């Protein structure tokens, strides 16, 4: 986490006031070009200020930065972002791409083997094709639910960061309030939402599309295979009931030679 520096351009404030905000992305120094400082002085000015402030990962209350924010700390969008980025399983989407996909794959394999495979075994017996398709479908379904849950959580936080207002509960008794963000808070939140949350939402959206296509294909294959098996069983039963000419059959023998079956009760034709 680092600091964003905003230098106020309000002519009524003299000298210009510096506002410091805590952000989870690398240090950004925003100095307006209207300040009568050349580029080298502006760089030295911002560098010296950054050296005097330590980098911290803990949320900073709004009152410490000189802002009059009535929103409780746990309902402020920036703190909601920090909590979401460290909670399970939402932190998967904000991490490395390889780690993100490896965790999704591990989740799908675990659910498919531990849950989907036993259910398919008891439901269809020993059929290798149905066992594989059933376990794969169940694993994809579980991963799709996990990614959908992550997407909804990140979309909620992203909307609160990009919005110019913040809805909050003052006491928790359904007394909804709306706070209009100041210019500094709005700029900070929109930087965070644009450069941190939007890439995460794009990754989750692409994952949902790929998972939905894969789940549809696996379920379609399972349904098609089940239908083909039913057709084969139906044809085999019809073939078993059909009398082939020239082949010995007990029913035909009873009709032509009833005396040979007189010792068997209930087998003689009426």
Order of alpha helices (4+ residues) and beta strands (2+ residues): beta-beta-beta-alpha-alpha-alpha-alpha-alpha-beta-beta-alpha-alpha-alpha
